[in-house]
Amino acid sequence: MIEVTAPVWLWNPGKGSWHFLTIPPEQAIEIRLESIGHRGGFGSVRVACAIGPVRWQTSVFPERKTGGYILPLKADVRRRADIAAGDEVTVVIDLI
């Protein structure tokens, strides 16, 4: 289990923007080690996530510049968790 507190940020701001949260390199070490042999396309790793009572499954993707991972936050998750770009949130992440 990894707990990350970070701001929600936008990629491609404007219409059709994607929302993400960055998992820092220090916390990404566990993901890299535990996912050896279980990675998908683009180095993705399947995870189960929770922001408070909001739970969902998705994948995290390696962020090559920093050595961390990025966690996409779909509109449904943002709506249910009542979060938006710029909000600092805490997410609990488990590899599945």
LOSEVO-430718 format. One record per atom (N, C-alpha, C, CB): residue number from 1; atom name; z, x, y. Coordinates in steps of 0.02 Angstrom, whole numbers, plus 50000, padded with zeros to 5 digits. Glycine has a CB too. Layout:
<sites>
+-----+------+-------+-------+-------+
| seq | atom |     z |     x |     y |
+-----+------+-------+-------+-------+
| NUM |   CA |     Z |     X |     Y |
...
+-----+------+-------+-------+-------+
</sites>
This chain:
<sites>
+-----+------+-------+-------+-------+
| seq | atom |     z |     x |     y |
+-----+------+-------+-------+-------+
|   1 |    N | 50000 | 50042 | 49941 |
|   1 |   CA | 50000 | 50000 | 50000 |
|   1 |    C | 50000 | 50045 | 50062 |
|   1 |   CB | 50061 | 49952 | 50000 |
|   2 |    N | 49958 | 50027 | 50109 |
|   2 |   CA | 49953 | 50063 | 50172 |
|   2 |    C | 49964 | 50013 | 50228 |
|   2 |   CB | 49883 | 50099 | 50179 |
|   3 |    N | 50007 | 50031 | 50276 |
|   3 |   CA | 50018 | 49988 | 50334 |
|   3 |    C | 49991 | 50024 | 50395 |
|   3 |   CB | 50094 | 49969 | 50343 |
|   4 |    N | 49946 | 49991 | 50431 |
|   4 |   CA | 49914 | 50021 | 50490 |
|   4 |    C | 49925 | 49976 | 50550 |
|   4 |   CB | 49839 | 50033 | 50477 |
|   5 |    N | 49945 | 50006 | 50605 |
|   5 |   CA | 49948 | 49970 | 50669 |
|   5 |    C | 49898 | 50003 | 50716 |
|   5 |   CB | 50021 | 49970 | 50699 |
|   6 |    N | 49850 | 49964 | 50738 |
|   6 |   CA | 49795 | 49992 | 50780 |
|   6 |    C | 49763 | 49935 | 50819 |
|   6 |   CB | 49743 | 50028 | 50736 |
|   7 |    N | 49726 | 49953 | 50872 |
|   7 |   CA | 49691 | 49902 | 50910 |
|   7 |    C | 49627 | 49879 | 50875 |
|   7 |   CB | 49674 | 49928 | 50980 |
|   8 |    N | 49610 | 49816 | 50887 |
|   8 |   CA | 49546 | 49789 | 50864 |
|   8 |    C | 49493 | 49811 | 50914 |
|   8 |   CB | 49549 | 49710 | 50856 |
|   9 |    N | 49437 | 49837 | 50889 |
|   9 |   CA | 49384 | 49860 | 50934 |
|   9 |    C | 49317 | 49830 | 50914 |
|   9 |   CB | 49380 | 49937 | 50934 |
|  10 |    N | 49271 | 49831 | 50963 |
|  10 |   CA | 49205 | 49802 | 50953 |
|  10 |    C | 49152 | 49857 | 50943 |
|  10 |   CB | 49185 | 49759 | 51012 |
|  11 |    N | 49108 | 49844 | 50896 |
|  11 |   CA | 49048 | 49885 | 50890 |
|  11 |    C | 48990 | 49841 | 50913 |
|  11 |   CB | 49037 | 49911 | 50815 |
|  12 |    N | 48947 | 49868 | 50954 |
|  12 |   CA | 48891 | 49830 | 50981 |
|  12 |    C | 48915 | 49771 | 51023 |
|  12 |   CB | 48845 | 49805 | 50923 |
|  13 |    N | 48955 | 49785 | 51075 |
|  13 |   CA | 48981 | 49731 | 51116 |
|  13 |    C | 48926 | 49684 | 51141 |
|  13 |   CB | 49019 | 49759 | 51176 |
|  14 |    N | 48942 | 49621 | 51143 |
|  14 |   CA | 48894 | 49570 | 51163 |
|  14 |    C | 48882 | 49521 | 51107 |
|  14 |   CB | 48828 | 49602 | 51185 |
|  15 |    N | 48828 | 49486 | 51110 |
|  15 |   CA | 48812 | 49437 | 51059 |
|  15 |    C | 48804 | 49470 | 50992 |
|  15 |   CB | 48749 | 49397 | 51078 |
|  16 |    N | 48838 | 49443 | 50941 |
|  16 |   CA | 48832 | 49471 | 50874 |
|  16 |    C | 48876 | 49532 | 50863 |
|  16 |   CB | 48762 | 49488 | 50860 |
|  17 |    N | 48927 | 49542 | 50905 |
|  17 |   CA | 48971 | 49600 | 50898 |
|  17 |    C | 49010 | 49598 | 50833 |
|  17 |   CB | 49019 | 49603 | 50957 |
|  18 |    N | 49026 | 49657 | 50808 |
|  18 |   CA | 49068 | 49664 | 50749 |
|  18 |    C | 49136 | 49690 | 50771 |
|  18 |   CB | 49036 | 49713 | 50696 |
|  19 |    N | 49189 | 49662 | 50742 |
|  19 |   CA | 49258 | 49682 | 50758 |
|  19 |    C | 49285 | 49726 | 50701 |
|  19 |   CB | 49303 | 49620 | 50769 |
|  20 |    N | 49319 | 49780 | 50720 |
|  20 |   CA | 49346 | 49827 | 50671 |
|  20 |    C | 49416 | 49849 | 50690 |
|  20 |   CB | 49300 | 49887 | 50664 |
|  21 |    N | 49450 | 49877 | 50642 |
|  21 |   CA | 49512 | 49912 | 50652 |
|  21 |    C | 49504 | 49980 | 50618 |
|  21 |   CB | 49574 | 49871 | 50623 |
|  22 |    N | 49526 | 50033 | 50649 |
|  22 |   CA | 49518 | 50100 | 50621 |
|  22 |    C | 49581 | 50121 | 50583 |
|  22 |   CB | 49503 | 50151 | 50676 |
|  23 |    N | 49570 | 50145 | 50522 |
|  23 |   CA | 49624 | 50173 | 50482 |
|  23 |    C | 49621 | 50249 | 50495 |
|  23 |   CB | 49616 | 50156 | 50404 |
|  24 |    N | 49673 | 50278 | 50525 |
|  24 |   CA | 49671 | 50348 | 50543 |
|  24 |    C | 49667 | 50395 | 50483 |
|  24 |   CB | 49733 | 50366 | 50585 |
|  25 |    N | 49641 | 50455 | 50493 |
|  25 |   CA | 49633 | 50503 | 50438 |
|  25 |    C | 49696 | 50516 | 50398 |
|  25 |   CB | 49607 | 50568 | 50465 |
|  26 |    N | 49754 | 50518 | 50432 |
|  26 |   CA | 49817 | 50531 | 50397 |
|  26 |    C | 49831 | 50477 | 50345 |
|  26 |   CB | 49874 | 50536 | 50447 |
|  27 |    N | 49815 | 50415 | 50361 |
|  27 |   CA | 49827 | 50360 | 50315 |
|  27 |    C | 49769 | 50349 | 50268 |
|  27 |   CB | 49841 | 50296 | 50354 |
|  28 |    N | 49711 | 50376 | 50284 |
|  28 |   CA | 49652 | 50369 | 50242 |
|  28 |    C | 49654 | 50414 | 50180 |
|  28 |   CB | 49589 | 50384 | 50282 |
|  29 |    N | 49697 | 50464 | 50182 |
|  29 |   CA | 49702 | 50510 | 50125 |
|  29 |    C | 49716 | 50472 | 50061 |
|  29 |   CB | 49757 | 50563 | 50137 |
|  30 |    N | 49763 | 50425 | 50063 |
|  30 |   CA | 49780 | 50386 | 50004 |
|  30 |    C | 49720 | 50346 | 49979 |
|  30 |   CB | 49838 | 50338 | 50020 |
|  31 |    N | 49682 | 50317 | 50024 |
|  31 |   CA | 49622 | 50280 | 50004 |
|  31 |    C | 49573 | 50326 | 49970 |
|  31 |   CB | 49589 | 50246 | 50066 |
|  32 |    N | 49560 | 50384 | 49999 |
|  32 |   CA | 49513 | 50431 | 49968 |
|  32 |    C | 49535 | 50453 | 49899 |
|  32 |   CB | 49505 | 50492 | 50012 |
|  33 |    N | 49599 | 50470 | 49892 |
|  33 |   CA | 49624 | 50493 | 49827 |
|  33 |    C | 49623 | 50438 | 49774 |
|  33 |   CB | 49694 | 50520 | 49835 |
|  34 |    N | 49645 | 50379 | 49792 |
|  34 |   CA | 49650 | 50324 | 49744 |
|  34 |    C | 49583 | 50292 | 49727 |
|  34 |   CB | 49696 | 50271 | 49772 |
|  35 |    N | 49532 | 50305 | 49767 |
|  35 |   CA | 49468 | 50271 | 49755 |
|  35 |    C | 49416 | 50316 | 49720 |
|  35 |   CB | 49439 | 50247 | 49820 |
|  36 |    N | 49435 | 50376 | 49701 |
|  36 |   CA | 49388 | 50420 | 49667 |
|  36 |    C | 49362 | 50385 | 49604 |
|  36 |   CB | 49422 | 50489 | 49648 |
|  37 |    N | 49296 | 50381 | 49599 |
|  37 |   CA | 49264 | 50348 | 49543 |
|  37 |    C | 49258 | 50272 | 49550 |
|  37 |   CB | 49301 | 50363 | 49482 |
|  38 |    N | 49284 | 50245 | 49605 |
|  38 |   CA | 49282 | 50172 | 49615 |
|  38 |    C | 49252 | 50152 | 49682 |
|  38 |   CB | 49353 | 50143 | 49609 |
|  39 |    N | 49209 | 50193 | 49708 |
|  39 |   CA | 49179 | 50179 | 49773 |
|  39 |    C | 49112 | 50144 | 49765 |
|  39 |   CB | 49170 | 50244 | 49814 |
|  40 |    N | 49098 | 50103 | 49814 |
|  40 |   CA | 49034 | 50066 | 49815 |
|  40 |    C | 48985 | 50099 | 49862 |
|  40 |   CB | 49046 | 49993 | 49834 |
|  41 |    N | 48935 | 50060 | 49882 |
|  41 |   CA | 48884 | 50083 | 49928 |
|  41 |    C | 48913 | 50108 | 49993 |
|  41 |   CB | 48835 | 50029 | 49941 |
|  42 |    N | 48883 | 50161 | 50020 |
|  42 |   CA | 48905 | 50192 | 50082 |
|  42 |    C | 48976 | 50219 | 50078 |
|  42 |   CB | 48900 | 50141 | 50139 |
|  43 |    N | 49003 | 50228 | 50017 |
|  43 |   CA | 49071 | 50253 | 50009 |
|  43 |    C | 49124 | 50200 | 50019 |
|  43 |   CB | 49084 | 50309 | 50057 |
|  44 |    N | 49104 | 50136 | 50017 |
|  44 |   CA | 49151 | 50081 | 50028 |
|  44 |    C | 49204 | 50078 | 49973 |
|  44 |   CB | 49113 | 50015 | 50033 |
|  45 |    N | 49261 | 50051 | 49991 |
|  45 |   CA | 49317 | 50042 | 49945 |
|  45 |    C | 49343 | 49971 | 49951 |
|  45 |   CB | 49374 | 50094 | 49959 |
|  46 |    N | 49348 | 49935 | 49895 |
|  46 |   CA | 49372 | 49866 | 49895 |
|  46 |    C | 49447 | 49865 | 49909 |
|  46 |   CB | 49357 | 49830 | 49827 |
|  47 |    N | 49467 | 49819 | 49954 |
|  47 |   CA | 49538 | 49813 | 49973 |
|  47 |    C | 49558 | 49741 | 49980 |
|  47 |   CB | 49550 | 49851 | 50038 |
|  48 |    N | 49623 | 49729 | 49973 |
|  48 |   CA | 49654 | 49665 | 49990 |
|  48 |    C | 49696 | 49679 | 50052 |
|  48 |   CB | 49698 | 49636 | 49930 |
|  49 |    N | 49691 | 49635 | 50102 |
|  49 |   CA | 49723 | 49646 | 50166 |
|  49 |    C | 49766 | 49587 | 50186 |
|  49 |   CB | 49670 | 49660 | 50220 |
|  50 |    N | 49814 | 49601 | 50230 |
|  50 |   CA | 49855 | 49548 | 50258 |
|  50 |    C | 49874 | 49566 | 50329 |
|  50 |   CB | 49919 | 49536 | 50215 |
|  51 |    N | 49865 | 49517 | 50373 |
|  51 |   CA | 49891 | 49520 | 50441 |
|  51 |    C | 49939 | 49461 | 50445 |
|  51 |   CB | 49833 | 49518 | 50498 |
|  52 |    N | 50004 | 49476 | 50443 |
|  52 |   CA | 50053 | 49421 | 50438 |
|  52 |    C | 50038 | 49380 | 50376 |
|  52 |   CB | 50052 | 49377 | 50502 |
|  53 |    N | 50035 | 49314 | 50383 |
|  53 |   CA | 50021 | 49271 | 50326 |
|  53 |    C | 49947 | 49266 | 50307 |
|  53 |   CB | 50048 | 49203 | 50339 |
|  54 |    N | 49903 | 49294 | 50347 |
|  54 |   CA | 49831 | 49289 | 50335 |
|  54 |    C | 49811 | 49343 | 50285 |
|  54 |   CB | 49791 | 49296 | 50402 |
|  55 |    N | 49783 | 49322 | 50228 |
|  55 |   CA | 49763 | 49368 | 50175 |
|  55 |    C | 49689 | 49359 | 50159 |
|  55 |   CB | 49805 | 49356 | 50111 |
|  56 |    N | 49656 | 49415 | 50143 |
|  56 |   CA | 49585 | 49413 | 50125 |
|  56 |    C | 49567 | 49477 | 50088 |
|  56 |   CB | 49541 | 49405 | 50188 |
|  57 |    N | 49508 | 49476 | 50058 |
|  57 |   CA | 49481 | 49535 | 50023 |
|  57 |    C | 49417 | 49556 | 50058 |
|  57 |   CB | 49469 | 49521 | 49948 |
|  58 |    N | 49407 | 49622 | 50062 |
|  58 |   CA | 49348 | 49650 | 50094 |
|  58 |    C | 49339 | 49721 | 50070 |
|  58 |   CB | 49354 | 49647 | 50172 |
|  59 |    N | 49302 | 49760 | 50106 |
|  59 |   CA | 49294 | 49832 | 50092 |
|  59 |    C | 49306 | 49871 | 50156 |
|  59 |   CB | 49222 | 49847 | 50064 |
|  60 |    N | 49331 | 49932 | 50148 |
|  60 |   CA | 49336 | 49978 | 50205 |
|  60 |    C | 49281 | 50030 | 50196 |
|  60 |   CB | 49407 | 50012 | 50208 |
|  61 |    N | 49259 | 50058 | 50252 |
|  61 |   CA | 49203 | 50104 | 50252 |
|  61 |    C | 49223 | 50170 | 50284 |
|  61 |   CB | 49141 | 50074 | 50288 |
|  62 |    N | 49202 | 50227 | 50255 |
|  62 |   CA | 49222 | 50291 | 50284 |
|  62 |    C | 49193 | 50300 | 50354 |
|  62 |   CB | 49199 | 50348 | 50239 |
|  63 |    N | 49233 | 50329 | 50397 |
|  63 |   CA | 49212 | 50346 | 50464 |
|  63 |    C | 49207 | 50422 | 50466 |
|  63 |   CB | 49263 | 50317 | 50520 |
|  64 |    N | 49147 | 50446 | 50458 |
|  64 |   CA | 49136 | 50517 | 50446 |
|  64 |    C | 49158 | 50563 | 50504 |
|  64 |   CB | 49064 | 50529 | 50432 |
|  65 |    N | 49155 | 50540 | 50565 |
|  65 |   CA | 49173 | 50582 | 50622 |
|  65 |    C | 49247 | 50601 | 50622 |
|  65 |   CB | 49157 | 50547 | 50688 |
|  66 |    N | 49290 | 50554 | 50603 |
|  66 |   CA | 49362 | 50566 | 50606 |
|  66 |    C | 49394 | 50578 | 50538 |
|  66 |   CB | 49396 | 50508 | 50639 |
|  67 |    N | 49360 | 50557 | 50484 |
|  67 |   CA | 49390 | 50562 | 50418 |
|  67 |    C | 49432 | 50501 | 50400 |
|  67 |   CB | 49432 | 50624 | 50413 |
|  68 |    N | 49431 | 50451 | 50444 |
|  68 |   CA | 49468 | 50389 | 50430 |
|  68 |    C | 49423 | 50338 | 50397 |
|  68 |   CB | 49497 | 50361 | 50494 |
|  69 |    N | 49442 | 50276 | 50399 |
|  69 |   CA | 49403 | 50220 | 50373 |
|  69 |    C | 49401 | 50167 | 50427 |
|  69 |   CB | 49432 | 50192 | 50306 |
|  70 |    N | 49352 | 50123 | 50424 |
|  70 |   CA | 49351 | 50065 | 50468 |
|  70 |    C | 49356 | 50001 | 50426 |
|  70 |   CB | 49287 | 50064 | 50512 |
|  71 |    N | 49395 | 49955 | 50451 |
|  71 |   CA | 49406 | 49891 | 50418 |
|  71 |    C | 49373 | 49836 | 50459 |
|  71 |   CB | 49482 | 49877 | 50409 |
|  72 |    N | 49322 | 49802 | 50431 |
|  72 |   CA | 49291 | 49747 | 50468 |
|  72 |    C | 49337 | 49686 | 50470 |
|  72 |   CB | 49223 | 49729 | 50437 |
|  73 |    N | 49337 | 49652 | 50527 |
|  73 |   CA | 49377 | 49592 | 50535 |
|  73 |    C | 49331 | 49533 | 50550 |
|  73 |   CB | 49430 | 49601 | 50592 |
|  74 |    N | 49317 | 49493 | 50500 |
|  74 |   CA | 49271 | 49436 | 50508 |
|  74 |    C | 49301 | 49384 | 50556 |
|  74 |   CB | 49256 | 49404 | 50440 |
|  75 |    N | 49258 | 49343 | 50583 |
|  75 |   CA | 49279 | 49291 | 50630 |
|  75 |    C | 49332 | 49245 | 50600 |
|  75 |   CB | 49219 | 49249 | 50652 |
|  76 |    N | 49325 | 49227 | 50537 |
|  76 |   CA | 49374 | 49183 | 50505 |
|  76 |    C | 49443 | 49215 | 50504 |
|  76 |   CB | 49351 | 49166 | 50433 |
|  77 |    N | 49446 | 49279 | 50488 |
|  77 |   CA | 49510 | 49315 | 50487 |
|  77 |    C | 49539 | 49318 | 50558 |
|  77 |   CB | 49501 | 49386 | 50458 |
|  78 |    N | 49498 | 49335 | 50606 |
|  78 |   CA | 49522 | 49339 | 50675 |
|  78 |    C | 49548 | 49272 | 50700 |
|  78 |   CB | 49467 | 49364 | 50721 |
|  79 |    N | 49513 | 49220 | 50682 |
|  79 |   CA | 49533 | 49152 | 50703 |
|  79 |    C | 49600 | 49134 | 50671 |
|  79 |   CB | 49478 | 49100 | 50684 |
|  80 |    N | 49606 | 49144 | 50605 |
|  80 |   CA | 49668 | 49126 | 50570 |
|  80 |    C | 49727 | 49168 | 50592 |
|  80 |   CB | 49658 | 49132 | 50494 |
|  81 |    N | 49715 | 49232 | 50609 |
|  81 |   CA | 49769 | 49277 | 50631 |
|  81 |    C | 49780 | 49274 | 50706 |
|  81 |   CB | 49754 | 49348 | 50609 |
|  82 |    N | 49737 | 49238 | 50741 |
|  82 |   CA | 49741 | 49231 | 50814 |
|  82 |    C | 49740 | 49299 | 50848 |
|  82 |   CB | 49804 | 49192 | 50834 |
|  83 |    N | 49688 | 49339 | 50831 |
|  83 |   CA | 49680 | 49405 | 50862 |
|  83 |    C | 49610 | 49411 | 50892 |
|  83 |   CB | 49692 | 49461 | 50809 |
|  84 |    N | 49603 | 49458 | 50938 |
|  84 |   CA | 49540 | 49470 | 50972 |
|  84 |    C | 49533 | 49544 | 50988 |
|  84 |   CB | 49534 | 49428 | 51038 |
|  85 |    N | 49474 | 49564 | 51009 |
|  85 |   CA | 49462 | 49634 | 51029 |
|  85 |    C | 49514 | 49655 | 51080 |
|  85 |   CB | 49391 | 49643 | 51057 |
|  86 |    N | 49542 | 49715 | 51071 |
|  86 |   CA | 49592 | 49741 | 51116 |
|  86 |    C | 49664 | 49728 | 51093 |
|  86 |   CB | 49583 | 49712 | 51184 |
|  87 |    N | 49673 | 49679 | 51049 |
|  87 |   CA | 49740 | 49666 | 51023 |
|  87 |    C | 49762 | 49721 | 50975 |
|  87 |   CB | 49743 | 49597 | 50988 |
|  88 |    N | 49824 | 49741 | 50979 |
|  88 |   CA | 49851 | 49788 | 50930 |
|  88 |    C | 49881 | 49747 | 50873 |
|  88 |   CB | 49905 | 49836 | 50963 |
|  89 |    N | 49860 | 49760 | 50812 |
|  89 |   CA | 49883 | 49721 | 50755 |
|  89 |    C | 49907 | 49769 | 50700 |
|  89 |   CB | 49826 | 49675 | 50729 |
|  90 |    N | 49949 | 49740 | 50657 |
|  90 |   CA | 49972 | 49776 | 50598 |
|  90 |    C | 49942 | 49744 | 50537 |
|  90 |   CB | 50050 | 49777 | 50593 |
|  91 |    N | 49908 | 49784 | 50496 |
|  91 |   CA | 49876 | 49759 | 50435 |
|  91 |    C | 49904 | 49798 | 50376 |
|  91 |   CB | 49799 | 49766 | 50440 |
|  92 |    N | 49917 | 49762 | 50322 |
|  92 |   CA | 49939 | 49793 | 50259 |
|  92 |    C | 49879 | 49793 | 50212 |
|  92 |   CB | 50000 | 49753 | 50227 |
|  93 |    N | 49865 | 49851 | 50184 |
|  93 |   CA | 49804 | 49861 | 50144 |
|  93 |    C | 49823 | 49886 | 50075 |
|  93 |   CB | 49755 | 49910 | 50179 |
|  94 |    N | 49795 | 49853 | 50023 |
|  94 |   CA | 49803 | 49874 | 49954 |
|  94 |    C | 49735 | 49884 | 49923 |
|  94 |   CB | 49844 | 49822 | 49913 |
|  95 |    N | 49725 | 49937 | 49886 |
|  95 |   CA | 49662 | 49947 | 49850 |
|  95 |    C | 49659 | 49900 | 49791 |
|  95 |   CB | 49654 | 50021 | 49827 |
|  96 |    N | 49599 | 49873 | 49778 |
|  96 |   CA | 49591 | 49828 | 49721 |
|  96 |    C | 49537 | 49854 | 49674 |
|  96 |   CB | 49574 | 49755 | 49744 |
+-----+------+-------+-------+-------+
</sites>
